[in-house]
Amino acid sequence: MVKKSMAALLCLSLAFTAAACGNKEDGANSGGASSGGKTKLTFWTADRHDADYIKGLVEKFNADNQDIEVEMSVMSENYVQSVDLAYASGQAPDILNAKFDFVNMARKGYFEPLDPFMKDDMKKRFESTLRDSANTYDGKIYTLPNYGTTIRLVYNQELFEKAGIANPPKTLQEMVDAAKKITDMGKKDGIYGFAENFKNPTGAMERSVRNILQVSGYGVDGYNFKTGKYDFAGYKEVITALKQMKDNGSMLPGVESMDIDPLRAQFAAGKIGMYLSYSAEIGVYQTQFPTKIKWAAADVPSIDGNIKGLNGMNGAQWLSISSSSKNKEAAWKFMNYMYSEENLVKYAETGLGMPVLQSVAEKMKAPDIYGYKEFVPNKSDAIWPIKPNVDSSLQGLKYADAFWKYVLDGSGDLDSIIADLSKRYNDALDKAVKAGDVKVTPDPNFDPMKLK
């Protein structure tokens, strides 16, 4: 038993090599070593939905640049921890995907400012997409966007029809009722109405609860942009709905230990009625989990059917250069290639992500891919401001873990949990502000229906 525990710990500790836990894609020799006149660069990402396509771009770059070789690694688990360990041990990659925990990584000094590398025309091309604490930090540019991801309710049309449900839900109650009808109809065949990837409660709620609350007029993960404070009161009805589906058996059994890919596999097999997720599902069901089921995507339901806010989409960060790289010029050459308009247009045309740059949207040809049109950003979608990240100063459970614990076992009183979360998050916010880790500027005129 001790040997197994030690082995598991060693695997996590060595995860930054991308090989110890079997998640290496092409190799992961860190540090940007040079040998035989060729500069070797390491590139880390945690994006799996586009890994095969990006690998092709890397191979083309290597073929066209005889003096540089980029080695790409896809980290399937523990990406943020792996990056932290890599920097602590002096084995950080040269280029890394910055969309995971951007603010904390920027604050720790992991990224090299891009401003000195960017020419004026490139700065102008991206200036309308740059946001503080998303692309910039302390006035310096650290990463640029490529694609955006919209969030929709993904549902199995065949199961909806068999259960006698005419339309996808527009309210929480309709979602709960639909999940119950599908489960009652299909449970004998292993079919259930609802699922999310609750192995990681934060990841699950960031692709579902967050957006239900946004379109209902609330902020981001409990943060109120008007007051500059955390207030989790809005979660009560949504968490109550989740608990109702869990208690009445409408959730797929085992969701508490289910990651997103196993969930997708079950959906592709026709075993799940609906779930909420990103536009990455378009490519997932074309290549990763090919399926013959008839599925579609619909707008995220609101609490009561009234839309009081725009549906949040992601679309800020992508690649960054490591501040510890010994070959920053070579790293920028690779990044400049990846961010070329030609490559961004081609990327958008694959259907792997929605374009963020208007120039790309105007030049691309919309891919003829099943489900693509339903995920295209519309006037109801927008990129929200970035909330202050207080995780490093937070005492106790994170909001998603606390709420999911309640959904699972019903322990505690929901009102008390909400009050406790609001207090602990605001205490953490005050502490982070005093330490200079975050900046807070209340915006009394903030309107969730009028985002830039």
Sine and cosine of phi, psi and omega as CSV:
sin_phi,cos_phi,sin_psi,cos_psi,sin_omega,cos_omega
0.00,0.00,-0.67,0.74,0.02,-1.00
-0.90,0.43,-0.65,0.76,-0.01,-1.00
-0.89,0.46,-0.64,0.76,0.02,-1.00
-0.91,0.42,-0.66,0.75,0.00,-1.00
-0.90,0.43,-0.67,0.74,0.02,-1.00
-0.90,0.43,-0.63,0.78,0.00,-1.00
-0.90,0.43,-0.66,0.75,0.01,-1.00
-0.90,0.44,-0.66,0.75,0.01,-1.00
-0.91,0.42,-0.64,0.77,0.01,-1.00
-0.91,0.42,-0.62,0.79,0.01,-1.00
-0.88,0.47,-0.69,0.72,0.03,-1.00
-0.91,0.41,-0.68,0.74,-0.04,-1.00
-0.90,0.43,-0.50,0.87,-0.03,-1.00
-0.99,-0.16,0.17,0.98,-0.07,-1.00
-0.86,0.51,-0.44,0.90,-0.06,-1.00
-0.92,0.39,-0.25,0.97,0.06,-1.00
-0.99,0.17,-0.23,0.97,0.01,-1.00
0.90,0.44,0.14,0.99,0.02,-1.00
-0.88,-0.47,-0.53,0.85,-0.11,-0.99
-0.86,0.51,-0.56,0.83,-0.03,-1.00
-0.96,-0.27,0.28,0.96,0.09,-1.00
0.96,0.26,0.47,0.88,-0.02,-1.00
-0.89,-0.46,0.44,0.90,0.01,-1.00
-0.99,0.12,0.70,-0.72,-0.01,-1.00
-0.99,-0.11,-0.79,0.62,-0.06,-1.00
-0.76,-0.65,-0.18,0.98,-0.09,-1.00
0.71,-0.70,0.38,-0.93,-0.07,-1.00
-0.50,-0.87,0.75,0.66,0.07,-1.00
-0.98,0.20,0.96,-0.29,-0.12,-0.99
-0.98,0.20,0.27,-0.96,0.16,-0.99
0.98,-0.20,-0.06,1.00,0.04,-1.00
0.89,0.45,0.75,0.67,-0.06,-1.00
-0.93,0.38,0.47,-0.88,0.06,-1.00
-0.87,-0.49,0.72,-0.69,0.06,-1.00
-0.46,-0.89,0.64,-0.77,0.02,-1.00
0.86,0.51,0.50,0.87,0.02,-1.00
0.99,0.15,-0.07,1.00,0.00,-1.00
-0.96,-0.28,0.78,-0.63,0.04,-1.00
-1.00,0.05,0.83,-0.56,0.00,-1.00
-0.98,-0.19,0.80,-0.60,0.00,-1.00
-0.89,-0.46,0.64,-0.77,0.08,-1.00
-0.98,-0.22,0.64,-0.77,-0.05,-1.00
-0.75,-0.66,0.87,-0.49,-0.01,-1.00
-0.94,-0.35,0.64,-0.77,0.09,-1.00
-0.55,-0.83,0.40,-0.92,0.11,-0.99
-0.92,-0.40,0.04,1.00,0.06,-1.00
-0.97,0.23,0.85,-0.53,0.01,-1.00
-0.98,-0.21,-0.45,0.89,-0.10,-0.99
-0.90,0.43,-0.46,0.89,-0.03,-1.00
-0.90,-0.44,0.26,0.97,-0.14,-0.99
-0.85,0.53,-0.69,0.72,-0.03,-1.00
-0.90,0.43,-0.65,0.76,-0.01,-1.00
-0.92,0.38,-0.71,0.71,0.00,-1.00
-0.90,0.43,-0.60,0.80,0.05,-1.00
-0.86,0.51,-0.62,0.79,0.04,-1.00
-0.90,0.44,-0.64,0.77,0.05,-1.00
-0.91,0.42,-0.64,0.77,0.03,-1.00
-0.89,0.46,-0.69,0.72,0.00,-1.00
-0.89,0.45,-0.62,0.78,0.03,-1.00
-0.92,0.40,-0.66,0.75,0.04,-1.00
-0.87,0.49,-0.70,0.72,0.00,-1.00
-0.89,0.45,-0.61,0.79,-0.01,-1.00
-0.94,0.35,-0.56,0.83,-0.04,-1.00
-1.00,0.05,-0.19,0.98,-0.03,-1.00
-0.79,-0.61,1.00,-0.08,-0.08,-1.00
-0.94,0.35,-0.28,0.96,-0.05,-1.00
-1.00,-0.09,-0.10,1.00,-0.02,-1.00
-0.75,-0.66,0.66,-0.75,0.09,-1.00
-0.76,-0.65,0.87,-0.49,0.00,-1.00
-0.99,-0.16,0.78,-0.63,0.05,-1.00
-0.94,-0.33,0.85,-0.53,-0.11,-0.99
-0.98,-0.21,0.71,-0.70,0.06,-1.00
-0.79,-0.61,0.74,-0.67,0.04,-1.00
-0.97,-0.23,0.91,-0.42,-0.03,-1.00
-1.00,-0.01,0.93,-0.37,-0.09,-1.00
-0.98,0.20,-0.44,0.90,-0.02,-1.00
-0.62,-0.79,0.40,-0.92,0.15,-0.99
0.81,0.58,0.67,0.75,-0.06,-1.00
-0.88,0.48,-0.77,0.64,-0.05,-1.00
-0.88,0.48,-0.70,0.71,0.02,-1.00
-0.90,0.44,-0.62,0.78,0.01,-1.00
-0.89,0.45,-0.65,0.76,0.03,-1.00
-0.91,0.42,-0.70,0.72,0.03,-1.00
-0.85,0.52,-0.72,0.70,0.00,-1.00
-0.90,0.44,-0.62,0.79,-0.01,-1.00
-0.91,0.42,-0.68,0.73,0.03,-1.00
-0.93,0.38,-0.62,0.78,-0.01,-1.00
-0.91,0.42,-0.49,0.87,-0.05,-1.00
-0.99,-0.17,0.06,1.00,0.02,-1.00
0.97,0.26,0.43,0.91,-0.02,-1.00
-0.81,-0.58,0.61,0.80,-0.02,-1.00
-0.94,0.34,0.48,-0.88,0.06,-1.00
-0.94,0.33,0.23,-0.97,0.04,-1.00
-0.99,0.14,-0.61,0.79,0.02,-1.00
-0.79,-0.62,0.68,-0.73,0.02,-1.00
-0.61,-0.79,0.46,-0.89,0.09,-1.00
-0.96,0.29,0.84,-0.54,-0.15,-0.99
-0.99,-0.15,0.11,0.99,-0.11,-0.99
-0.99,0.15,-0.09,1.00,0.00,-1.00
-0.97,-0.24,0.95,-0.33,0.03,-1.00
0.90,0.43,0.71,0.71,-0.10,-0.99
-0.83,0.55,-0.75,0.66,-0.11,-0.99
-0.88,0.48,-0.74,0.67,-0.01,-1.00
-0.89,0.45,-0.62,0.78,0.02,-1.00
-0.92,0.38,-0.63,0.78,0.03,-1.00
-0.91,0.41,-0.67,0.74,0.01,-1.00
-0.90,0.44,-0.53,0.85,0.02,-1.00
-0.98,0.18,-0.10,0.99,0.05,-1.00
0.99,0.13,0.41,0.91,-0.05,-1.00
-0.96,0.27,-0.43,0.90,-0.15,-0.99
-0.97,-0.23,0.53,-0.85,0.10,-0.99
-1.00,-0.05,0.74,-0.67,0.04,-1.00
-0.86,0.51,0.68,-0.74,-0.01,-1.00
-1.00,-0.02,-0.26,0.97,-0.07,-1.00
-0.76,0.65,-0.73,0.68,-0.04,-1.00
-0.91,0.42,-0.40,0.91,-0.03,-1.00
-1.00,0.07,-0.47,0.88,-0.14,-0.99
-0.99,0.16,0.76,-0.65,0.10,-1.00
-0.98,0.19,0.27,-0.96,-0.09,-1.00
-0.85,0.52,-0.63,0.78,-0.04,-1.00
-0.92,0.39,-0.54,0.84,0.03,-1.00
-0.95,0.30,-0.64,0.77,0.05,-1.00
-0.88,0.48,-0.65,0.76,0.00,-1.00
-0.92,0.39,-0.59,0.80,-0.03,-1.00
-0.89,0.45,-0.57,0.82,-0.09,-1.00
-0.97,-0.25,-0.11,0.99,-0.19,-0.98
-0.85,0.52,-0.57,0.82,-0.04,-1.00
-0.97,0.25,-0.19,0.98,-0.05,-1.00
-0.98,-0.21,-0.13,0.99,-0.10,-0.99
-0.99,0.12,0.74,-0.67,0.01,-1.00
-0.77,-0.63,0.59,-0.80,0.05,-1.00
-0.89,0.45,0.64,-0.77,-0.01,-1.00
0.92,0.40,0.19,0.98,0.09,-1.00
-0.82,-0.58,-0.73,0.69,0.07,-1.00
-0.89,-0.46,-0.51,0.86,-0.02,-1.00
-0.89,-0.45,0.41,-0.91,0.05,-1.00
-0.49,-0.87,0.80,-0.59,-0.07,-1.00
0.80,0.60,0.62,0.78,0.10,-1.00
0.99,0.16,0.07,1.00,-0.01,-1.00
-0.92,-0.40,0.60,-0.80,0.01,-1.00
-1.00,0.08,0.80,-0.60,-0.01,-1.00
-0.88,-0.47,-0.37,0.93,0.03,-1.00
-0.43,-0.90,0.42,-0.91,0.01,-1.00
-0.87,-0.49,0.44,-0.90,-0.01,-1.00
-0.99,0.13,0.34,-0.94,0.16,-0.99
-0.83,-0.55,-0.96,0.30,-0.08,-1.00
-0.89,-0.45,0.28,-0.96,0.10,-0.99
-0.90,-0.44,0.36,-0.93,0.06,-1.00
-0.79,-0.61,0.82,-0.57,0.09,-1.00
-1.00,-0.02,0.34,-0.94,0.03,-1.00
-0.88,-0.47,0.73,-0.69,0.00,-1.00
-0.70,-0.72,0.24,-0.97,0.19,-0.98
-1.00,0.07,0.90,-0.44,-0.01,-1.00
-1.00,-0.08,0.79,-0.61,-0.08,-1.00
-0.64,-0.77,0.45,-0.89,0.02,-1.00
-1.00,0.03,0.96,-0.29,-0.07,-1.00
-0.89,0.45,-0.57,0.82,-0.02,-1.00
-0.91,0.42,-0.68,0.73,0.02,-1.00
-0.93,0.38,-0.60,0.80,0.05,-1.00
-0.88,0.48,-0.70,0.72,-0.01,-1.00
-0.91,0.42,-0.69,0.73,0.00,-1.00
-0.90,0.44,-0.53,0.85,0.00,-1.00
-1.00,0.08,0.00,1.00,0.03,-1.00
0.97,0.23,0.47,0.89,0.01,-1.00
-0.98,-0.18,0.89,-0.45,-0.12,-0.99
-0.96,0.27,-0.62,0.78,-0.10,-0.99
-0.67,-0.74,0.42,-0.91,0.07,-1.00
-0.90,0.43,0.47,-0.88,-0.09,-1.00
-0.91,0.41,0.60,-0.80,0.08,-1.00
-0.92,-0.39,-0.16,0.99,0.04,-1.00
-0.76,-0.65,0.26,-0.97,0.05,-1.00
-0.87,0.49,-0.70,0.71,-0.03,-1.00
-0.89,0.45,-0.64,0.77,0.04,-1.00
-0.90,0.44,-0.58,0.81,0.04,-1.00
-0.91,0.41,-0.70,0.71,0.03,-1.00
-0.89,0.46,-0.70,0.71,-0.02,-1.00
-0.91,0.42,-0.67,0.75,0.00,-1.00
-0.90,0.43,-0.67,0.74,0.01,-1.00
-0.87,0.49,-0.65,0.76,0.00,-1.00
-0.92,0.39,-0.68,0.73,0.00,-1.00
-0.88,0.47,-0.69,0.72,0.00,-1.00
-0.91,0.42,-0.67,0.75,0.00,-1.00
-0.91,0.42,-0.71,0.71,0.02,-1.00
-0.87,0.50,-0.59,0.81,-0.03,-1.00
-0.97,0.23,-0.60,0.80,-0.18,-0.98
-0.90,-0.44,-0.02,1.00,-0.10,-1.00
-0.83,0.56,-0.58,0.81,-0.01,-1.00
-0.88,0.47,-0.37,0.93,0.02,-1.00
-0.96,-0.29,0.26,0.96,0.01,-1.00
0.97,0.23,0.42,0.91,-0.03,-1.00
-0.96,-0.28,0.73,-0.69,-0.02,-1.00
-0.76,-0.65,0.36,-0.93,-0.16,-0.99
-0.98,0.20,-0.51,0.86,-0.16,-0.99
-0.56,-0.83,0.45,-0.89,0.08,-1.00
-0.33,-0.94,0.43,-0.90,0.24,-0.97
-0.56,-0.83,0.26,-0.96,-0.06,-1.00
-1.00,0.09,0.95,0.33,-0.14,-0.99
-0.98,0.21,0.09,1.00,0.17,-0.99
-0.84,0.54,-0.57,0.82,0.10,-0.99
-0.89,-0.46,1.00,-0.02,-0.07,-1.00
-0.81,0.59,-0.62,0.78,0.00,-1.00
-0.90,0.44,-0.74,0.68,0.01,-1.00
-0.88,0.48,-0.62,0.78,0.00,-1.00
-0.91,0.41,-0.71,0.71,-0.06,-1.00
-0.97,0.24,-0.42,0.91,0.03,-1.00
-0.96,0.29,-0.27,0.96,0.05,-1.00
-0.95,-0.32,0.16,0.99,-0.05,-1.00
-0.59,-0.81,-0.95,0.30,-0.06,-1.00
-0.87,0.50,-0.69,0.73,0.00,-1.00
-0.80,0.61,-0.73,0.69,-0.08,-1.00
-0.97,0.24,-0.56,0.83,0.09,-1.00
-0.86,0.50,-0.65,0.76,0.01,-1.00
-0.96,0.29,-0.58,0.82,0.03,-1.00
-0.88,0.47,-0.75,0.66,0.00,-1.00
-0.94,0.33,-0.23,0.97,0.06,-1.00
-1.00,-0.03,0.03,1.00,0.11,-0.99
0.99,-0.17,0.11,0.99,0.00,-1.00
-1.00,-0.06,-0.06,-1.00,-0.07,-1.00
-1.00,-0.02,-0.66,-0.76,-0.04,-1.00
-0.86,-0.51,0.89,-0.46,0.06,-1.00
0.79,0.61,0.67,0.74,0.05,-1.00
1.00,0.01,-0.15,0.99,-0.05,-1.00
-1.00,0.02,0.77,-0.64,0.01,-1.00
-0.98,-0.19,0.93,-0.37,-0.06,-1.00
-0.94,0.35,-0.39,0.92,0.03,-1.00
-0.94,0.35,-0.72,0.69,-0.09,-1.00
-1.00,-0.06,-0.33,0.94,-0.08,-1.00
0.95,0.32,0.45,0.89,0.00,-1.00
-0.74,-0.68,0.29,-0.96,0.08,-1.00
-1.00,-0.01,0.66,-0.75,0.04,-1.00
-0.47,-0.88,0.94,-0.34,-0.09,-1.00
-1.00,-0.07,0.23,0.97,-0.04,-1.00
-0.85,0.53,-0.58,0.82,-0.04,-1.00
-0.89,0.45,-0.29,0.96,-0.05,-1.00
-0.97,0.26,-0.29,0.96,-0.17,-0.99
-0.81,0.58,-0.78,0.63,-0.07,-1.00
-0.93,0.37,-0.59,0.81,-0.02,-1.00
-0.95,0.33,-0.71,0.71,0.02,-1.00
-0.91,0.42,-0.59,0.81,0.06,-1.00
-0.88,0.47,-0.64,0.77,0.02,-1.00
-0.92,0.40,-0.67,0.74,0.05,-1.00
-0.88,0.48,-0.69,0.72,-0.01,-1.00
-0.90,0.43,-0.61,0.79,0.01,-1.00
-0.89,0.46,-0.68,0.73,0.02,-1.00
-0.92,0.38,-0.59,0.81,0.04,-1.00
-0.93,0.36,-0.69,0.72,-0.06,-1.00
-0.93,0.36,-0.58,0.82,-0.04,-1.00
-1.00,0.01,0.13,0.99,0.09,-1.00
0.99,0.16,0.28,0.96,-0.04,-1.00
-0.99,0.14,-0.26,0.97,0.03,-1.00
-1.00,0.06,0.60,-0.80,0.06,-1.00
-0.82,0.57,0.80,-0.61,0.03,-1.00
-0.84,0.54,0.68,-0.73,0.04,-1.00
1.00,-0.02,0.13,0.99,-0.03,-1.00
-0.89,0.46,-0.41,0.91,-0.01,-1.00
-0.92,0.40,-0.29,0.96,0.03,-1.00
-0.84,-0.54,0.32,0.95,-0.10,-1.00
-0.98,-0.19,0.78,-0.62,0.11,-0.99
-1.00,0.04,0.11,-0.99,-0.13,-0.99
-0.93,0.37,-0.61,0.79,-0.03,-1.00
-0.93,0.37,-0.69,0.73,0.12,-0.99
-0.87,0.50,-0.57,0.82,0.05,-1.00
-0.90,0.44,-0.71,0.70,0.01,-1.00
-0.87,0.48,-0.62,0.79,0.01,-1.00
-0.89,0.45,-0.65,0.76,0.03,-1.00
-0.93,0.38,-0.62,0.79,0.04,-1.00
-0.91,0.42,-0.70,0.71,0.00,-1.00
-0.88,0.47,-0.48,0.88,0.02,-1.00
-0.99,0.11,0.00,1.00,0.05,-1.00
0.99,0.14,0.42,0.91,-0.08,-1.00
-0.98,-0.21,-0.07,1.00,-0.04,-1.00
-0.79,-0.61,0.73,-0.69,-0.01,-1.00
-0.97,0.25,-0.66,0.75,-0.04,-1.00
-0.27,-0.96,0.38,-0.93,0.14,-0.99
-0.33,-0.94,0.19,-0.98,0.02,-1.00
-0.93,-0.37,0.67,-0.74,-0.01,-1.00
-0.24,-0.97,-0.06,-1.00,-0.10,-0.99
-0.99,0.13,0.19,-0.98,0.04,-1.00
-0.93,0.37,-0.11,0.99,0.10,-0.99
-0.86,0.50,-0.36,0.93,-0.02,-1.00
-0.87,0.50,-0.42,0.91,0.01,-1.00
-0.85,0.53,-0.79,0.62,0.00,-1.00
-0.95,0.30,-0.55,0.84,-0.03,-1.00
-0.85,0.53,-0.71,0.70,-0.07,-1.00
-1.00,0.07,0.00,1.00,0.12,-0.99
-1.00,-0.08,-0.60,0.80,-0.12,-0.99
-0.85,-0.53,-0.77,0.64,-0.13,-0.99
-0.96,0.28,-0.69,0.72,0.03,-1.00
-0.75,-0.66,0.95,0.32,0.00,-1.00
-0.82,0.58,0.70,-0.71,-0.07,-1.00
-0.64,-0.77,0.44,-0.90,0.03,-1.00
-0.97,-0.26,0.00,1.00,-0.01,-1.00
-0.95,0.32,0.41,-0.91,0.05,-1.00
-1.00,-0.03,0.95,-0.32,-0.02,-1.00
-0.82,-0.57,0.27,-0.96,0.00,-1.00
-0.48,-0.88,0.11,-0.99,0.02,-1.00
-0.79,-0.61,0.62,-0.79,-0.02,-1.00
-0.74,-0.67,0.23,-0.97,0.03,-1.00
-0.86,0.50,0.52,-0.86,0.05,-1.00
-0.90,0.44,0.74,-0.67,0.03,-1.00
-0.94,0.35,0.47,-0.89,0.10,-0.99
-0.98,-0.19,0.07,-1.00,-0.03,-1.00
-0.88,0.47,-0.75,0.66,-0.08,-1.00
-0.84,-0.54,0.18,0.98,-0.01,-1.00
1.00,-0.10,-0.24,0.97,0.04,-1.00
-1.00,0.00,0.76,-0.65,-0.01,-1.00
-1.00,-0.05,0.91,-0.42,-0.04,-1.00
-0.88,-0.48,0.09,1.00,0.01,-1.00
-0.36,-0.93,0.34,-0.94,0.02,-1.00
-0.99,0.15,0.50,-0.87,-0.03,-1.00
-0.97,0.23,0.87,-0.49,-0.07,-1.00
-0.93,0.36,0.70,-0.71,0.11,-0.99
-0.84,-0.54,0.47,-0.88,0.06,-1.00
-1.00,-0.02,0.52,-0.85,0.02,-1.00
0.13,-0.99,0.78,0.62,-0.10,-0.99
-0.87,-0.48,-0.89,0.45,-0.17,-0.99
-0.98,-0.19,0.38,-0.93,0.19,-0.98
-0.54,-0.84,-0.99,-0.11,-0.13,-0.99
-0.98,-0.20,0.51,-0.86,0.09,-1.00
-0.66,-0.75,0.36,-0.93,0.10,-1.00
-0.99,-0.15,0.69,-0.72,0.01,-1.00
-0.95,0.32,0.69,-0.73,0.03,-1.00
-0.91,0.40,-0.34,0.94,-0.03,-1.00
-1.00,-0.08,-0.02,1.00,0.00,-1.00
-0.89,0.45,0.65,-0.76,0.03,-1.00
-1.00,-0.02,-0.01,1.00,-0.03,-1.00
-0.69,-0.72,0.88,0.47,-0.09,-1.00
-0.92,0.38,-0.59,0.81,0.01,-1.00
-0.90,0.44,-0.68,0.74,0.04,-1.00
-0.91,0.41,-0.63,0.78,0.02,-1.00
-0.89,0.45,-0.65,0.76,0.03,-1.00
-0.91,0.40,-0.59,0.81,0.03,-1.00
-0.86,0.51,-0.66,0.75,0.04,-1.00
-0.92,0.39,-0.70,0.71,0.00,-1.00
-0.90,0.44,-0.66,0.75,0.01,-1.00
-0.87,0.49,-0.62,0.79,0.06,-1.00
-0.91,0.41,-0.71,0.71,-0.03,-1.00
-0.91,0.42,-0.54,0.84,-0.04,-1.00
-1.00,-0.05,0.14,0.99,0.04,-1.00
-0.88,0.47,0.53,-0.85,-0.04,-1.00
-0.87,0.50,-0.58,0.81,0.02,-1.00
-0.85,0.52,-0.73,0.68,-0.01,-1.00
-0.94,0.35,-0.59,0.81,0.02,-1.00
-0.92,0.39,-0.61,0.79,0.06,-1.00
-0.91,0.42,-0.72,0.70,0.00,-1.00
-0.89,0.46,-0.64,0.77,0.02,-1.00
-0.88,0.48,-0.73,0.68,-0.01,-1.00
-0.88,0.48,-0.59,0.81,-0.04,-1.00
-0.95,0.31,-0.27,0.96,0.06,-1.00
-0.96,0.26,-0.35,0.94,-0.06,-1.00
1.00,0.09,0.14,0.99,-0.02,-1.00
-0.98,0.19,-0.28,0.96,0.00,-1.00
-0.25,-0.97,0.48,-0.88,0.01,-1.00
-0.99,0.12,0.68,-0.74,-0.04,-1.00
-0.91,0.41,0.60,-0.80,0.06,-1.00
-0.98,-0.18,-0.66,0.75,0.01,-1.00
-0.96,0.28,0.74,-0.68,0.00,-1.00
-0.89,0.46,-0.60,0.80,0.00,-1.00
-0.89,0.46,-0.57,0.82,0.04,-1.00
-0.94,0.33,-0.69,0.73,0.00,-1.00
-0.87,0.49,-0.58,0.82,-0.03,-1.00
-0.97,0.26,-0.48,0.88,-0.09,-1.00
-0.99,-0.11,-0.37,0.93,-0.08,-1.00
-0.96,0.27,0.41,-0.91,0.14,-0.99
-0.98,-0.19,0.83,-0.56,-0.03,-1.00
-0.87,0.50,0.80,-0.60,-0.04,-1.00
-0.94,0.35,0.60,-0.80,0.05,-1.00
-1.00,0.05,0.96,0.27,-0.08,-1.00
-0.84,-0.54,0.70,-0.71,-0.01,-1.00
-0.82,0.57,0.81,-0.59,0.07,-1.00
1.00,0.04,-0.14,0.99,-0.11,-0.99
-0.88,0.48,-0.75,0.66,-0.11,-0.99
-0.86,0.50,-0.54,0.84,-0.05,-1.00
-0.96,0.29,-0.29,0.96,0.00,-1.00
-0.98,-0.19,-0.13,0.99,-0.03,-1.00
-0.86,0.51,0.74,-0.67,0.01,-1.00
-0.84,0.54,0.66,-0.75,0.05,-1.00
-0.75,-0.66,-0.17,-0.99,-0.08,-1.00
-0.91,0.42,-0.21,0.98,0.02,-1.00
-1.00,-0.03,-0.07,1.00,-0.01,-1.00
-0.95,-0.31,0.57,-0.82,0.04,-1.00
-0.32,-0.95,0.40,-0.92,0.08,-1.00
-1.00,0.05,0.86,-0.51,-0.02,-1.00
-0.99,0.15,0.34,-0.94,0.12,-0.99
-0.89,0.46,0.29,-0.96,0.00,-1.00
-1.00,0.05,0.75,-0.66,0.07,-1.00
-0.96,0.28,0.43,-0.90,0.11,-0.99
-0.94,0.33,0.77,-0.63,-0.02,-1.00
-1.00,0.03,0.90,-0.44,-0.06,-1.00
-0.91,-0.42,0.24,0.97,-0.08,-1.00
-0.83,0.55,-0.61,0.80,-0.07,-1.00
-0.94,0.35,-0.37,0.93,0.00,-1.00
-0.94,-0.35,0.07,1.00,-0.04,-1.00
-0.98,0.20,0.71,-0.71,0.08,-1.00
-0.98,-0.20,0.78,-0.63,0.04,-1.00
1.00,-0.04,-0.18,-0.98,-0.07,-1.00
-0.91,0.41,0.57,-0.82,0.16,-0.99
-0.94,0.33,0.33,-0.94,-0.12,-0.99
-0.85,0.52,-0.69,0.73,-0.06,-1.00
-0.91,0.42,-0.66,0.76,0.02,-1.00
-0.91,0.40,-0.65,0.76,0.00,-1.00
-0.91,0.42,-0.69,0.72,0.00,-1.00
-0.93,0.37,-0.65,0.76,-0.03,-1.00
-0.93,0.38,-0.57,0.82,0.07,-1.00
-0.87,0.49,-0.65,0.76,0.03,-1.00
-0.91,0.41,-0.68,0.73,0.00,-1.00
-0.89,0.46,-0.64,0.77,-0.06,-1.00
-0.94,0.34,-0.78,0.62,-0.13,-0.99
-0.88,-0.48,-0.08,1.00,0.07,-1.00
0.94,0.34,0.22,0.98,-0.03,-1.00
-0.96,0.29,0.67,-0.74,0.02,-1.00
1.00,0.04,0.14,-0.99,0.02,-1.00
-0.97,-0.23,0.78,-0.63,-0.11,-0.99
-0.87,0.50,-0.65,0.76,0.02,-1.00
-0.89,0.46,-0.64,0.77,0.01,-1.00
-0.93,0.37,-0.61,0.79,0.04,-1.00
-0.89,0.45,-0.68,0.73,0.01,-1.00
-0.89,0.45,-0.70,0.71,0.00,-1.00
-0.90,0.44,-0.65,0.76,0.00,-1.00
-0.91,0.41,-0.68,0.74,0.02,-1.00
-0.89,0.45,-0.71,0.70,0.00,-1.00
-0.86,0.51,-0.67,0.74,0.01,-1.00
-0.92,0.39,-0.76,0.65,-0.06,-1.00
-0.91,0.41,-0.61,0.79,0.02,-1.00
-0.94,0.34,-0.60,0.80,0.05,-1.00
-0.95,0.31,-0.56,0.83,0.11,-0.99
-0.89,0.46,-0.68,0.73,0.01,-1.00
-0.92,0.40,-0.59,0.81,0.03,-1.00
-0.91,0.42,-0.72,0.69,0.02,-1.00
-0.86,0.51,-0.68,0.74,0.00,-1.00
-0.90,0.43,-0.68,0.73,-0.02,-1.00
-0.92,0.39,-0.60,0.80,0.03,-1.00
-0.91,0.41,-0.71,0.70,0.00,-1.00
-0.89,0.45,-0.56,0.83,0.00,-1.00
-0.98,0.18,-0.16,0.99,-0.01,-1.00
0.99,0.16,0.23,0.97,-0.03,-1.00
-0.98,0.18,-0.50,0.86,0.02,-1.00
-0.69,-0.72,0.35,-0.94,0.07,-1.00
-0.86,-0.51,0.68,-0.73,-0.03,-1.00
-0.82,-0.57,0.80,-0.60,0.05,-1.00
-0.76,-0.65,0.99,-0.13,0.02,-1.00
-0.84,0.55,0.60,-0.80,0.01,-1.00
-0.80,-0.61,1.00,0.01,-0.04,-1.00
-0.83,0.55,-0.41,0.91,-0.03,-1.00
-0.99,-0.10,0.17,0.99,-0.02,-1.00
-0.86,0.51,0.78,-0.62,-0.04,-1.00
-0.82,-0.57,0.94,-0.35,-0.04,-1.00
-0.91,0.40,-0.13,0.99,0.07,-1.00
-0.99,-0.12,-0.05,1.00,-0.02,-1.00
-0.71,-0.70,0.95,0.32,0.02,-1.00
-0.99,-0.15,0.50,-0.87,0.00,-1.00
-0.96,0.29,0.00,0.00,0.00,0.00
